[in-house]
Amino acid sequence: MPENTSQALVIVDAEDNYYVLPREVVETAKAAPEARAAIEAHLRDTAHVPLAGGYSFAGVLRLTPESEMAHYTPEALWPAPTTS
């Protein structure tokens, strides 16, 4: 394998569609440290399942359309949830 390769996360949905997410794409969705508690609150029965390449599966978020975390942002890091 060439030395100048990069990693990609490959996921498969229930309909057997493949999604290839290069590490650079995954990094754009990195959550801010301040958002960790809110993310963990949305995960149910979280148990990190080790995957290849240093990744772990933590769970699936179920978010309402109004949730601040439900919307993609082109900026790196998810925003920390705000409280009113």
mmCIF file of the N, C-alpha and C atoms, coordinates in Angstrom:
data_MODEL
# 
_entry.id   MODEL 
# 
loop_
_atom_site.group_PDB 
_atom_site.id 
_atom_site.type_symbol 
_atom_site.label_atom_id 
_atom_site.label_alt_id 
_atom_site.label_comp_id 
_atom_site.label_asym_id 
_atom_site.label_entity_id 
_atom_site.label_seq_id 
_atom_site.pdbx_PDB_ins_code 
_atom_site.Cartn_x 
_atom_site.Cartn_y 
_atom_site.Cartn_z 
_atom_site.occupancy 
_atom_site.B_iso_or_equiv 
_atom_site.pdbx_formal_charge 
_atom_site.auth_seq_id 
_atom_site.auth_comp_id 
_atom_site.auth_asym_id 
_atom_site.auth_atom_id 
_atom_site.pdbx_PDB_model_num 
ATOM 1   N N  . MET A 1 1  ? 0.844   -1.170 0.000  1.00 0.00 ? 1  MET A N  1 
ATOM 2   C CA . MET A 1 1  ? 0.000   0.000  0.000  1.00 0.00 ? 1  MET A CA 1 
ATOM 3   C C  . MET A 1 1  ? 0.896   1.242  0.000  1.00 0.00 ? 1  MET A C  1 
ATOM 4   N N  . PRO A 1 2  ? 0.602   2.246  -0.815 1.00 0.00 ? 2  PRO A N  1 
ATOM 5   C CA . PRO A 1 2  ? 1.418   3.456  -0.850 1.00 0.00 ? 2  PRO A CA 1 
ATOM 6   C C  . PRO A 1 2  ? 1.420   4.170  0.501  1.00 0.00 ? 2  PRO A C  1 
ATOM 7   N N  . GLU A 1 3  ? 2.531   4.836  0.789  1.00 0.00 ? 3  GLU A N  1 
ATOM 8   C CA . GLU A 1 3  ? 2.648   5.538  2.073  1.00 0.00 ? 3  GLU A CA 1 
ATOM 9   C C  . GLU A 1 3  ? 1.795   6.787  2.150  1.00 0.00 ? 3  GLU A C  1 
ATOM 10  N N  . ASN A 1 4  ? 1.430   7.383  1.030  1.00 0.00 ? 4  ASN A N  1 
ATOM 11  C CA . ASN A 1 4  ? 0.678   8.628  1.040  1.00 0.00 ? 4  ASN A CA 1 
ATOM 12  C C  . ASN A 1 4  ? -0.832  8.404  0.967  1.00 0.00 ? 4  ASN A C  1 
ATOM 13  N N  . THR A 1 5  ? -1.318  7.414  1.680  1.00 0.00 ? 5  THR A N  1 
ATOM 14  C CA . THR A 1 5  ? -2.753  7.141  1.701  1.00 0.00 ? 5  THR A CA 1 
ATOM 15  C C  . THR A 1 5  ? -3.397  7.863  2.882  1.00 0.00 ? 5  THR A C  1 
ATOM 16  N N  . SER A 1 6  ? -4.707  8.011  2.822  1.00 0.00 ? 6  SER A N  1 
ATOM 17  C CA . SER A 1 6  ? -5.445  8.576  3.947  1.00 0.00 ? 6  SER A CA 1 
ATOM 18  C C  . SER A 1 6  ? -6.548  7.605  4.334  1.00 0.00 ? 6  SER A C  1 
ATOM 19  N N  . GLN A 1 7  ? -7.134  7.843  5.486  1.00 0.00 ? 7  GLN A N  1 
ATOM 20  C CA . GLN A 1 7  ? -8.191  6.956  5.975  1.00 0.00 ? 7  GLN A CA 1 
ATOM 21  C C  . GLN A 1 7  ? -9.564  7.472  5.571  1.00 0.00 ? 7  GLN A C  1 
ATOM 22  N N  . ALA A 1 8  ? -10.514 6.564  5.489  1.00 0.00 ? 8  ALA A N  1 
ATOM 23  C CA . ALA A 1 8  ? -11.910 6.910  5.262  1.00 0.00 ? 8  ALA A CA 1 
ATOM 24  C C  . ALA A 1 8  ? -12.756 5.981  6.123  1.00 0.00 ? 8  ALA A C  1 
ATOM 25  N N  . LEU A 1 9  ? -13.775 6.525  6.705  1.00 0.00 ? 9  LEU A N  1 
ATOM 26  C CA . LEU A 1 9  ? -14.730 5.761  7.485  1.00 0.00 ? 9  LEU A CA 1 
ATOM 27  C C  . LEU A 1 9  ? -15.822 5.297  6.529  1.00 0.00 ? 9  LEU A C  1 
ATOM 28  N N  . VAL A 1 10 ? -16.114 4.013  6.520  1.00 0.00 ? 10 VAL A N  1 
ATOM 29  C CA . VAL A 1 10 ? -17.140 3.458  5.634  1.00 0.00 ? 10 VAL A CA 1 
ATOM 30  C C  . VAL A 1 10 ? -18.273 2.945  6.512  1.00 0.00 ? 10 VAL A C  1 
ATOM 31  N N  . ILE A 1 11 ? -19.466 3.452  6.253  1.00 0.00 ? 11 ILE A N  1 
ATOM 32  C CA . ILE A 1 11 ? -20.633 2.968  6.980  1.00 0.00 ? 11 ILE A CA 1 
ATOM 33  C C  . ILE A 1 11 ? -21.635 2.411  5.966  1.00 0.00 ? 11 ILE A C  1 
ATOM 34  N N  . VAL A 1 12 ? -22.480 1.525  6.442  1.00 0.00 ? 12 VAL A N  1 
ATOM 35  C CA . VAL A 1 12 ? -23.482 0.882  5.597  1.00 0.00 ? 12 VAL A CA 1 
ATOM 36  C C  . VAL A 1 12 ? -24.834 1.067  6.274  1.00 0.00 ? 12 VAL A C  1 
ATOM 37  N N  . ASP A 1 13 ? -25.832 1.469  5.504  1.00 0.00 ? 13 ASP A N  1 
ATOM 38  C CA . ASP A 1 13 ? -27.162 1.629  6.088  1.00 0.00 ? 13 ASP A CA 1 
ATOM 39  C C  . ASP A 1 13 ? -27.981 0.350  5.954  1.00 0.00 ? 13 ASP A C  1 
ATOM 40  N N  . ALA A 1 14 ? -29.206 0.396  6.431  1.00 0.00 ? 14 ALA A N  1 
ATOM 41  C CA . ALA A 1 14 ? -30.064 -0.791 6.448  1.00 0.00 ? 14 ALA A CA 1 
ATOM 42  C C  . ALA A 1 14 ? -30.407 -1.286 5.043  1.00 0.00 ? 14 ALA A C  1 
ATOM 43  N N  . GLU A 1 15 ? -30.277 -0.425 4.035  1.00 0.00 ? 15 GLU A N  1 
ATOM 44  C CA . GLU A 1 15 ? -30.575 -0.817 2.659  1.00 0.00 ? 15 GLU A CA 1 
ATOM 45  C C  . GLU A 1 15 ? -29.312 -1.218 1.896  1.00 0.00 ? 15 GLU A C  1 
ATOM 46  N N  . ASP A 1 16 ? -28.220 -1.435 2.625  1.00 0.00 ? 16 ASP A N  1 
ATOM 47  C CA . ASP A 1 16 ? -26.941 -1.880 2.076  1.00 0.00 ? 16 ASP A CA 1 
ATOM 48  C C  . ASP A 1 16 ? -26.262 -0.841 1.184  1.00 0.00 ? 16 ASP A C  1 
ATOM 49  N N  . ASN A 1 17 ? -26.553 0.444  1.428  1.00 0.00 ? 17 ASN A N  1 
ATOM 50  C CA . ASN A 1 17 ? -25.850 1.526  0.740  1.00 0.00 ? 17 ASN A CA 1 
ATOM 51  C C  . ASN A 1 17 ? -24.577 1.836  1.512  1.00 0.00 ? 17 ASN A C  1 
ATOM 52  N N  . TYR A 1 18 ? -23.482 2.039  0.800  1.00 0.00 ? 18 TYR A N  1 
ATOM 53  C CA . TYR A 1 18 ? -22.206 2.370  1.415  1.00 0.00 ? 18 TYR A CA 1 
ATOM 54  C C  . TYR A 1 18 ? -21.993 3.881  1.398  1.00 0.00 ? 18 TYR A C  1 
ATOM 55  N N  . TYR A 1 19 ? -21.395 4.388  2.458  1.00 0.00 ? 19 TYR A N  1 
ATOM 56  C CA . TYR A 1 19 ? -21.035 5.795  2.571  1.00 0.00 ? 19 TYR A CA 1 
ATOM 57  C C  . TYR A 1 19 ? -19.556 5.842  2.938  1.00 0.00 ? 19 TYR A C  1 
ATOM 58  N N  . VAL A 1 20 ? -18.763 6.529  2.127  1.00 0.00 ? 20 VAL A N  1 
ATOM 59  C CA . VAL A 1 20 ? -17.328 6.631  2.359  1.00 0.00 ? 20 VAL A CA 1 
ATOM 60  C C  . VAL A 1 20 ? -17.037 8.065  2.794  1.00 0.00 ? 20 VAL A C  1 
ATOM 61  N N  . LEU A 1 21 ? -16.583 8.200  4.030  1.00 0.00 ? 21 LEU A N  1 
ATOM 62  C CA . LEU A 1 21 ? -16.322 9.512  4.606  1.00 0.00 ? 21 LEU A CA 1 
ATOM 63  C C  . LEU A 1 21 ? -14.826 9.641  4.898  1.00 0.00 ? 21 LEU A C  1 
ATOM 64  N N  . PRO A 1 22 ? -14.104 10.374 4.068  1.00 0.00 ? 22 PRO A N  1 
ATOM 65  C CA . PRO A 1 22 ? -12.678 10.571 4.340  1.00 0.00 ? 22 PRO A CA 1 
ATOM 66  C C  . PRO A 1 22 ? -12.483 11.217 5.707  1.00 0.00 ? 22 PRO A C  1 
ATOM 67  N N  . ARG A 1 23 ? -11.349 10.922 6.343  1.00 0.00 ? 23 ARG A N  1 
ATOM 68  C CA . ARG A 1 23 ? -11.068 11.458 7.678  1.00 0.00 ? 23 ARG A CA 1 
ATOM 69  C C  . ARG A 1 23 ? -11.266 12.974 7.713  1.00 0.00 ? 23 ARG A C  1 
ATOM 70  N N  . GLU A 1 24 ? -10.892 13.661 6.650  1.00 0.00 ? 24 GLU A N  1 
ATOM 71  C CA . GLU A 1 24 ? -11.039 15.117 6.614  1.00 0.00 ? 24 GLU A CA 1 
ATOM 72  C C  . GLU A 1 24 ? -12.509 15.525 6.708  1.00 0.00 ? 24 GLU A C  1 
ATOM 73  N N  . VAL A 1 25 ? -13.392 14.750 6.122  1.00 0.00 ? 25 VAL A N  1 
ATOM 74  C CA . VAL A 1 25 ? -14.832 15.034 6.206  1.00 0.00 ? 25 VAL A CA 1 
ATOM 75  C C  . VAL A 1 25 ? -15.333 14.752 7.623  1.00 0.00 ? 25 VAL A C  1 
ATOM 76  N N  . VAL A 1 26 ? -14.893 13.647 8.192  1.00 0.00 ? 26 VAL A N  1 
ATOM 77  C CA . VAL A 1 26 ? -15.288 13.305 9.557  1.00 0.00 ? 26 VAL A CA 1 
ATOM 78  C C  . VAL A 1 26 ? -14.829 14.400 10.517 1.00 0.00 ? 26 VAL A C  1 
ATOM 79  N N  . GLU A 1 27 ? -13.627 14.911 10.321 1.00 0.00 ? 27 GLU A N  1 
ATOM 80  C CA . GLU A 1 27 ? -13.094 15.951 11.200 1.00 0.00 ? 27 GLU A CA 1 
ATOM 81  C C  . GLU A 1 27 ? -13.926 17.222 11.180 1.00 0.00 ? 27 GLU A C  1 
ATOM 82  N N  . THR A 1 28 ? -14.621 17.523 10.066 1.00 0.00 ? 28 THR A N  1 
ATOM 83  C CA . THR A 1 28 ? -15.447 18.731 10.020 1.00 0.00 ? 28 THR A CA 1 
ATOM 84  C C  . THR A 1 28 ? -16.667 18.619 10.927 1.00 0.00 ? 28 THR A C  1 
ATOM 85  N N  . ALA A 1 29 ? -17.015 17.407 11.326 1.00 0.00 ? 29 ALA A N  1 
ATOM 86  C CA . ALA A 1 29 ? -18.160 17.196 12.211 1.00 0.00 ? 29 ALA A CA 1 
ATOM 87  C C  . ALA A 1 29 ? -17.738 16.942 13.651 1.00 0.00 ? 29 ALA A C  1 
ATOM 88  N N  . LYS A 1 30 ? -16.486 17.215 13.965 1.00 0.00 ? 30 LYS A N  1 
ATOM 89  C CA . LYS A 1 30 ? -15.984 16.995 15.326 1.00 0.00 ? 30 LYS A CA 1 
ATOM 90  C C  . LYS A 1 30 ? -16.732 17.901 16.303 1.00 0.00 ? 30 LYS A C  1 
ATOM 91  N N  . ALA A 1 31 ? -17.220 17.311 17.359 1.00 0.00 ? 31 ALA A N  1 
ATOM 92  C CA . ALA A 1 31 ? -17.992 18.058 18.351 1.00 0.00 ? 31 ALA A CA 1 
ATOM 93  C C  . ALA A 1 31 ? -17.067 18.845 19.267 1.00 0.00 ? 31 ALA A C  1 
ATOM 94  N N  . ALA A 1 32 ? -17.502 20.028 19.619 1.00 0.00 ? 32 ALA A N  1 
ATOM 95  C CA . ALA A 1 32 ? -16.764 20.837 20.583 1.00 0.00 ? 32 ALA A CA 1 
ATOM 96  C C  . ALA A 1 32 ? -16.787 20.131 21.934 1.00 0.00 ? 32 ALA A C  1 
ATOM 97  N N  . PRO A 1 33 ? -15.716 20.236 22.711 1.00 0.00 ? 33 PRO A N  1 
ATOM 98  C CA . PRO A 1 33 ? -15.705 19.586 24.029 1.00 0.00 ? 33 PRO A CA 1 
ATOM 99  C C  . PRO A 1 33 ? -16.896 19.990 24.897 1.00 0.00 ? 33 PRO A C  1 
ATOM 100 N N  . GLU A 1 34 ? -17.359 21.216 24.746 1.00 0.00 ? 34 GLU A N  1 
ATOM 101 C CA . GLU A 1 34 ? -18.499 21.696 25.544 1.00 0.00 ? 34 GLU A CA 1 
ATOM 102 C C  . GLU A 1 34 ? -19.806 20.986 25.183 1.00 0.00 ? 34 GLU A C  1 
ATOM 103 N N  . ALA A 1 35 ? -19.858 20.360 24.017 1.00 0.00 ? 35 ALA A N  1 
ATOM 104 C CA . ALA A 1 35 ? -21.071 19.679 23.571 1.00 0.00 ? 35 ALA A CA 1 
ATOM 105 C C  . ALA A 1 35 ? -21.142 18.234 24.037 1.00 0.00 ? 35 ALA A C  1 
ATOM 106 N N  . ARG A 1 36 ? -20.071 17.723 24.621 1.00 0.00 ? 36 ARG A N  1 
ATOM 107 C CA . ARG A 1 36 ? -20.002 16.303 24.979 1.00 0.00 ? 36 ARG A CA 1 
ATOM 108 C C  . ARG A 1 36 ? -21.157 15.854 25.877 1.00 0.00 ? 36 ARG A C  1 
ATOM 109 N N  . ALA A 1 37 ? -21.459 16.613 26.910 1.00 0.00 ? 37 ALA A N  1 
ATOM 110 C CA . ALA A 1 37 ? -22.535 16.222 27.832 1.00 0.00 ? 37 ALA A CA 1 
ATOM 111 C C  . ALA A 1 37 ? -23.883 16.159 27.115 1.00 0.00 ? 37 ALA A C  1 
ATOM 112 N N  . ALA A 1 38 ? -24.140 17.122 26.238 1.00 0.00 ? 38 ALA A N  1 
ATOM 113 C CA . ALA A 1 38 ? -25.413 17.119 25.504 1.00 0.00 ? 38 ALA A CA 1 
ATOM 114 C C  . ALA A 1 38 ? -25.488 15.931 24.554 1.00 0.00 ? 38 ALA A C  1 
ATOM 115 N N  . ILE A 1 39 ? -24.389 15.605 23.914 1.00 0.00 ? 39 ILE A N  1 
ATOM 116 C CA . ILE A 1 39 ? -24.367 14.461 23.000 1.00 0.00 ? 39 ILE A CA 1 
ATOM 117 C C  . ILE A 1 39 ? -24.602 13.178 23.782 1.00 0.00 ? 39 ILE A C  1 
ATOM 118 N N  . GLU A 1 40 ? -23.902 13.023 24.887 1.00 0.00 ? 40 GLU A N  1 
ATOM 119 C CA . GLU A 1 40 ? -24.072 11.819 25.698 1.00 0.00 ? 40 GLU A CA 1 
ATOM 120 C C  . GLU A 1 40 ? -25.489 11.709 26.236 1.00 0.00 ? 40 GLU A C  1 
ATOM 121 N N  . ALA A 1 41 ? -26.139 12.842 26.519 1.00 0.00 ? 41 ALA A N  1 
ATOM 122 C CA . ALA A 1 41 ? -27.522 12.815 26.992 1.00 0.00 ? 41 ALA A CA 1 
ATOM 123 C C  . ALA A 1 41 ? -28.473 12.305 25.914 1.00 0.00 ? 41 ALA A C  1 
ATOM 124 N N  . HIS A 1 42 ? -28.136 12.542 24.640 1.00 0.00 ? 42 HIS A N  1 
ATOM 125 C CA . HIS A 1 42 ? -28.975 12.078 23.537 1.00 0.00 ? 42 HIS A CA 1 
ATOM 126 C C  . HIS A 1 42 ? -28.716 10.606 23.187 1.00 0.00 ? 42 HIS A C  1 
ATOM 127 N N  . LEU A 1 43 ? -27.549 10.098 23.547 1.00 0.00 ? 43 LEU A N  1 
ATOM 128 C CA . LEU A 1 43 ? -27.242 8.692  23.266 1.00 0.00 ? 43 LEU A CA 1 
ATOM 129 C C  . LEU A 1 43 ? -27.895 7.818  24.323 1.00 0.00 ? 43 LEU A C  1 
ATOM 130 N N  . ARG A 1 44 ? -28.385 6.694  23.911 1.00 0.00 ? 44 ARG A N  1 
ATOM 131 C CA . ARG A 1 44 ? -28.995 5.762  24.861 1.00 0.00 ? 44 ARG A CA 1 
ATOM 132 C C  . ARG A 1 44 ? -28.083 4.544  24.983 1.00 0.00 ? 44 ARG A C  1 
ATOM 133 N N  . ASP A 1 45 ? -27.828 4.144  26.209 1.00 0.00 ? 45 ASP A N  1 
ATOM 134 C CA . ASP A 1 45 ? -27.017 2.948  26.463 1.00 0.00 ? 45 ASP A CA 1 
ATOM 135 C C  . ASP A 1 45 ? -25.725 2.955  25.650 1.00 0.00 ? 45 ASP A C  1 
ATOM 136 N N  . THR A 1 46 ? -24.981 4.030  25.783 1.00 0.00 ? 46 THR A N  1 
ATOM 137 C CA . THR A 1 46 ? -23.757 4.153  25.003 1.00 0.00 ? 46 THR A CA 1 
ATOM 138 C C  . THR A 1 46 ? -22.688 3.188  25.487 1.00 0.00 ? 46 THR A C  1 
ATOM 139 N N  . ALA A 1 47 ? -22.121 2.503  24.552 1.00 0.00 ? 47 ALA A N  1 
ATOM 140 C CA . ALA A 1 47 ? -20.980 1.618  24.810 1.00 0.00 ? 47 ALA A CA 1 
ATOM 141 C C  . ALA A 1 47 ? -20.087 1.747  23.590 1.00 0.00 ? 47 ALA A C  1 
ATOM 142 N N  . HIS A 1 48 ? -18.873 2.201  23.786 1.00 0.00 ? 48 HIS A N  1 
ATOM 143 C CA . HIS A 1 48 ? -17.969 2.392  22.652 1.00 0.00 ? 48 HIS A CA 1 
ATOM 144 C C  . HIS A 1 48 ? -17.553 1.038  22.089 1.00 0.00 ? 48 HIS A C  1 
ATOM 145 N N  . VAL A 1 49 ? -17.900 0.810  20.851 1.00 0.00 ? 49 VAL A N  1 
ATOM 146 C CA . VAL A 1 49 ? -17.543 -0.422 20.154 1.00 0.00 ? 49 VAL A CA 1 
ATOM 147 C C  . VAL A 1 49 ? -16.347 -0.101 19.265 1.00 0.00 ? 49 VAL A C  1 
ATOM 148 N N  . PRO A 1 50 ? -15.195 -0.703 19.522 1.00 0.00 ? 50 PRO A N  1 
ATOM 149 C CA . PRO A 1 50 ? -14.002 -0.394 18.726 1.00 0.00 ? 50 PRO A CA 1 
ATOM 150 C C  . PRO A 1 50 ? -14.190 -0.760 17.254 1.00 0.00 ? 50 PRO A C  1 
ATOM 151 N N  . LEU A 1 51 ? -13.749 0.152  16.397 1.00 0.00 ? 51 LEU A N  1 
ATOM 152 C CA . LEU A 1 51 ? -13.737 -0.066 14.960 1.00 0.00 ? 51 LEU A CA 1 
ATOM 153 C C  . LEU A 1 51 ? -12.292 0.021  14.488 1.00 0.00 ? 51 LEU A C  1 
ATOM 154 N N  . ALA A 1 52 ? -12.077 -0.092 13.232 1.00 0.00 ? 52 ALA A N  1 
ATOM 155 C CA . ALA A 1 52 ? -10.721 0.010  12.679 1.00 0.00 ? 52 ALA A CA 1 
ATOM 156 C C  . ALA A 1 52 ? -10.259 1.462  12.626 1.00 0.00 ? 52 ALA A C  1 
ATOM 157 N N  . GLY A 1 53 ? -8.970  1.656  12.555 1.00 0.00 ? 53 GLY A N  1 
ATOM 158 C CA . GLY A 1 53 ? -8.408  2.979  12.333 1.00 0.00 ? 53 GLY A CA 1 
ATOM 159 C C  . GLY A 1 53 ? -8.519  3.937  13.491 1.00 0.00 ? 53 GLY A C  1 
ATOM 160 N N  . GLY A 1 54 ? -8.723  3.434  14.698 1.00 0.00 ? 54 GLY A N  1 
ATOM 161 C CA . GLY A 1 54 ? -8.809  4.308  15.861 1.00 0.00 ? 54 GLY A CA 1 
ATOM 162 C C  . GLY A 1 54 ? -10.187 4.863  16.132 1.00 0.00 ? 54 GLY A C  1 
ATOM 163 N N  . TYR A 1 55 ? -11.186 4.492  15.358 1.00 0.00 ? 55 TYR A N  1 
ATOM 164 C CA . TYR A 1 55 ? -12.562 4.940  15.573 1.00 0.00 ? 55 TYR A CA 1 
ATOM 165 C C  . TYR A 1 55 ? -13.280 3.982  16.510 1.00 0.00 ? 55 TYR A C  1 
ATOM 166 N N  . SER A 1 56 ? -14.303 4.489  17.173 1.00 0.00 ? 56 SER A N  1 
ATOM 167 C CA . SER A 1 56 ? -15.224 3.666  17.967 1.00 0.00 ? 56 SER A CA 1 
ATOM 168 C C  . SER A 1 56 ? -16.634 4.109  17.623 1.00 0.00 ? 56 SER A C  1 
ATOM 169 N N  . PHE A 1 57 ? -17.562 3.180  17.674 1.00 0.00 ? 57 PHE A N  1 
ATOM 170 C CA . PHE A 1 57 ? -18.972 3.509  17.464 1.00 0.00 ? 57 PHE A CA 1 
ATOM 171 C C  . PHE A 1 57 ? -19.582 3.779  18.824 1.00 0.00 ? 57 PHE A C  1 
ATOM 172 N N  . ALA A 1 58 ? -20.189 4.948  18.981 1.00 0.00 ? 58 ALA A N  1 
ATOM 173 C CA . ALA A 1 58 ? -20.775 5.320  20.266 1.00 0.00 ? 58 ALA A CA 1 
ATOM 174 C C  . ALA A 1 58 ? -22.290 5.213  20.274 1.00 0.00 ? 58 ALA A C  1 
ATOM 175 N N  . GLY A 1 59 ? -22.922 5.233  19.129 1.00 0.00 ? 59 GLY A N  1 
ATOM 176 C CA . GLY A 1 59 ? -24.369 5.146  19.088 1.00 0.00 ? 59 GLY A CA 1 
ATOM 177 C C  . GLY A 1 59 ? -24.938 6.010  17.982 1.00 0.00 ? 59 GLY A C  1 
ATOM 178 N N  . VAL A 1 60 ? -26.246 6.072  17.944 1.00 0.00 ? 60 VAL A N  1 
ATOM 179 C CA . VAL A 1 60 ? -26.969 6.861  16.950 1.00 0.00 ? 60 VAL A CA 1 
ATOM 180 C C  . VAL A 1 60 ? -27.737 7.936  17.692 1.00 0.00 ? 60 VAL A C  1 
ATOM 181 N N  . LEU A 1 61 ? -27.563 9.168  17.269 1.00 0.00 ? 61 LEU A N  1 
ATOM 182 C CA . LEU A 1 61 ? -28.305 10.270 17.893 1.00 0.00 ? 61 LEU A CA 1 
ATOM 183 C C  . LEU A 1 61 ? -29.687 10.363 17.274 1.00 0.00 ? 61 LEU A C  1 
ATOM 184 N N  . ARG A 1 62 ? -30.674 10.537 18.097 1.00 0.00 ? 62 ARG A N  1 
ATOM 185 C CA . ARG A 1 62 ? -32.033 10.779 17.630 1.00 0.00 ? 62 ARG A CA 1 
ATOM 186 C C  . ARG A 1 62 ? -32.352 12.219 18.024 1.00 0.00 ? 62 ARG A C  1 
ATOM 187 N N  . LEU A 1 63 ? -32.372 13.091 17.021 1.00 0.00 ? 63 LEU A N  1 
ATOM 188 C CA . LEU A 1 63 ? -32.520 14.512 17.273 1.00 0.00 ? 63 LEU A CA 1 
ATOM 189 C C  . LEU A 1 63 ? -33.808 15.043 16.672 1.00 0.00 ? 63 LEU A C  1 
ATOM 190 N N  . THR A 1 64 ? -34.425 15.954 17.380 1.00 0.00 ? 64 THR A N  1 
ATOM 191 C CA . THR A 1 64 ? -35.591 16.630 16.826 1.00 0.00 ? 64 THR A CA 1 
ATOM 192 C C  . THR A 1 64 ? -35.108 17.611 15.766 1.00 0.00 ? 64 THR A C  1 
ATOM 193 N N  . PRO A 1 65 ? -35.967 17.972 14.811 1.00 0.00 ? 65 PRO A N  1 
ATOM 194 C CA . PRO A 1 65 ? -35.548 18.932 13.785 1.00 0.00 ? 65 PRO A CA 1 
ATOM 195 C C  . PRO A 1 65 ? -35.110 20.279 14.372 1.00 0.00 ? 65 PRO A C  1 
ATOM 196 N N  . GLU A 1 66 ? -35.621 20.614 15.537 1.00 0.00 ? 66 GLU A N  1 
ATOM 197 C CA . GLU A 1 66 ? -35.280 21.888 16.159 1.00 0.00 ? 66 GLU A CA 1 
ATOM 198 C C  . GLU A 1 66 ? -33.936 21.850 16.875 1.00 0.00 ? 66 GLU A C  1 
ATOM 199 N N  . SER A 1 67 ? -33.398 20.668 17.081 1.00 0.00 ? 67 SER A N  1 
ATOM 200 C CA . SER A 1 67 ? -32.157 20.531 17.828 1.00 0.00 ? 67 SER A CA 1 
ATOM 201 C C  . SER A 1 67 ? -31.010 21.243 17.125 1.00 0.00 ? 67 SER A C  1 
ATOM 202 N N  . GLU A 1 68 ? -30.225 21.962 17.907 1.00 0.00 ? 68 GLU A N  1 
ATOM 203 C CA . GLU A 1 68 ? -29.070 22.673 17.362 1.00 0.00 ? 68 GLU A CA 1 
ATOM 204 C C  . GLU A 1 68 ? -28.080 21.704 16.734 1.00 0.00 ? 68 GLU A C  1 
ATOM 205 N N  . MET A 1 69 ? -28.017 20.485 17.221 1.00 0.00 ? 69 MET A N  1 
ATOM 206 C CA . MET A 1 69 ? -27.065 19.504 16.695 1.00 0.00 ? 69 MET A CA 1 
ATOM 207 C C  . MET A 1 69 ? -27.584 18.789 15.450 1.00 0.00 ? 69 MET A C  1 
ATOM 208 N N  . ALA A 1 70 ? -28.830 19.049 15.048 1.00 0.00 ? 70 ALA A N  1 
ATOM 209 C CA . ALA A 1 70 ? -29.412 18.354 13.904 1.00 0.00 ? 70 ALA A CA 1 
ATOM 210 C C  . ALA A 1 70 ? -29.031 18.991 12.575 1.00 0.00 ? 70 ALA A C  1 
ATOM 211 N N  . HIS A 1 71 ? -28.360 20.103 12.609 1.00 0.00 ? 71 HIS A N  1 
ATOM 212 C CA . HIS A 1 71 ? -28.071 20.837 11.385 1.00 0.00 ? 71 HIS A CA 1 
ATOM 213 C C  . HIS A 1 71 ? -26.583 20.868 11.106 1.00 0.00 ? 71 HIS A C  1 
ATOM 214 N N  . TYR A 1 72 ? -26.239 20.541 9.892  1.00 0.00 ? 72 TYR A N  1 
ATOM 215 C CA . TYR A 1 72 ? -24.839 20.541 9.471  1.00 0.00 ? 72 TYR A CA 1 
ATOM 216 C C  . TYR A 1 72 ? -24.329 21.969 9.392  1.00 0.00 ? 72 TYR A C  1 
ATOM 217 N N  . THR A 1 73 ? -23.122 22.154 9.781  1.00 0.00 ? 73 THR A N  1 
ATOM 218 C CA . THR A 1 73 ? -22.455 23.434 9.613  1.00 0.00 ? 73 THR A CA 1 
ATOM 219 C C  . THR A 1 73 ? -21.154 23.190 8.872  1.00 0.00 ? 73 THR A C  1 
ATOM 220 N N  . PRO A 1 74 ? -20.802 24.051 7.911  1.00 0.00 ? 74 PRO A N  1 
ATOM 221 C CA . PRO A 1 74 ? -19.543 23.855 7.196  1.00 0.00 ? 74 PRO A CA 1 
ATOM 222 C C  . PRO A 1 74 ? -18.326 24.196 8.047  1.00 0.00 ? 74 PRO A C  1 
ATOM 223 N N  . GLU A 1 75 ? -18.538 24.781 9.200  1.00 0.00 ? 75 GLU A N  1 
ATOM 224 C CA . GLU A 1 75 ? -17.427 25.121 10.079 1.00 0.00 ? 75 GLU A CA 1 
ATOM 225 C C  . GLU A 1 75 ? -17.042 23.901 10.903 1.00 0.00 ? 75 GLU A C  1 
ATOM 226 N N  . ALA A 1 76 ? -15.771 23.791 11.205 1.00 0.00 ? 76 ALA A N  1 
ATOM 227 C CA . ALA A 1 76 ? -15.313 22.689 12.045 1.00 0.00 ? 76 ALA A CA 1 
ATOM 228 C C  . ALA A 1 76 ? -15.899 22.836 13.436 1.00 0.00 ? 76 ALA A C  1 
ATOM 229 N N  . LEU A 1 77 ? -16.158 21.745 14.077 1.00 0.00 ? 77 LEU A N  1 
ATOM 230 C CA . LEU A 1 77 ? -16.703 21.643 15.429 1.00 0.00 ? 77 LEU A CA 1 
ATOM 231 C C  . LEU A 1 77 ? -18.191 21.967 15.479 1.00 0.00 ? 77 LEU A C  1 
ATOM 232 N N  . TRP A 1 78 ? -18.912 21.073 16.073 1.00 0.00 ? 78 TRP A N  1 
ATOM 233 C CA . TRP A 1 78 ? -20.324 21.340 16.335 1.00 0.00 ? 78 TRP A CA 1 
ATOM 234 C C  . TRP A 1 78 ? -20.399 22.433 17.377 1.00 0.00 ? 78 TRP A C  1 
ATOM 235 N N  . PRO A 1 79 ? -21.416 23.246 17.319 1.00 0.00 ? 79 PRO A N  1 
ATOM 236 C CA . PRO A 1 79 ? -21.549 24.259 18.368 1.00 0.00 ? 79 PRO A CA 1 
ATOM 237 C C  . PRO A 1 79 ? -21.978 23.595 19.674 1.00 0.00 ? 79 PRO A C  1 
ATOM 238 N N  . ALA A 1 80 ? -21.533 24.146 20.753 1.00 0.00 ? 80 ALA A N  1 
ATOM 239 C CA . ALA A 1 80 ? -22.005 23.670 22.044 1.00 0.00 ? 80 ALA A CA 1 
ATOM 240 C C  . ALA A 1 80 ? -23.459 24.087 22.174 1.00 0.00 ? 80 ALA A C  1 
ATOM 241 N N  . PRO A 1 81 ? -24.322 23.221 22.685 1.00 0.00 ? 81 PRO A N  1 
ATOM 242 C CA . PRO A 1 81 ? -25.732 23.590 22.832 1.00 0.00 ? 81 PRO A CA 1 
ATOM 243 C C  . PRO A 1 81 ? -25.866 24.777 23.774 1.00 0.00 ? 81 PRO A C  1 
ATOM 244 N N  . THR A 1 82 ? -26.778 25.629 23.442 1.00 0.00 ? 82 THR A N  1 
ATOM 245 C CA . THR A 1 82 ? -27.019 26.797 24.285 1.00 0.00 ? 82 THR A CA 1 
ATOM 246 C C  . THR A 1 82 ? -28.254 26.559 25.124 1.00 0.00 ? 82 THR A C  1 
ATOM 247 N N  . THR A 1 83 ? -28.280 27.157 26.276 1.00 0.00 ? 83 THR A N  1 
ATOM 248 C CA . THR A 1 83 ? -29.448 27.054 27.140 1.00 0.00 ? 83 THR A CA 1 
ATOM 249 C C  . THR A 1 83 ? -30.020 28.436 27.323 1.00 0.00 ? 83 THR A C  1 
ATOM 250 N N  . SER A 1 84 ? -31.324 28.504 27.391 1.00 0.00 ? 84 SER A N  1 
ATOM 251 C CA . SER A 1 84 ? -31.974 29.803 27.574 1.00 0.00 ? 84 SER A CA 1 
ATOM 252 C C  . SER A 1 84 ? -32.432 29.987 28.982 1.00 0.00 ? 84 SER A C  1 
# 
